[in-house]
């Protein structure tokens, strides 16, 4: 699975995660040395896998195409954030 994540990340437009999915991205090396968030209980694991955990933000942009979101409900925030980036703020507000 981790090899697949690395390969997919190489060609993706966006690589995102919600909740503890960021642990998978970190284990695959996608978040090496980068800021990332996750469910509060998974934040210490991010650090052991080479990421820089951020516990006070619901969405963290690790780089221009890699974005992590905190707990499960932050997935809604991430979806709207992505809509804004892809289609513009007005479309995101309409959604």
Buried (B, 14 or more C-beta within 10 A) or exposed (E): EEEEBEEEBEEEEEBBBBBBBBBBBBBBBBBEEBBBBBBEEBBEBBEEBBBBBBEEBBBBBBEEEBBBBBBEEBBEBBBBBBBBBEEEEEEBEEE
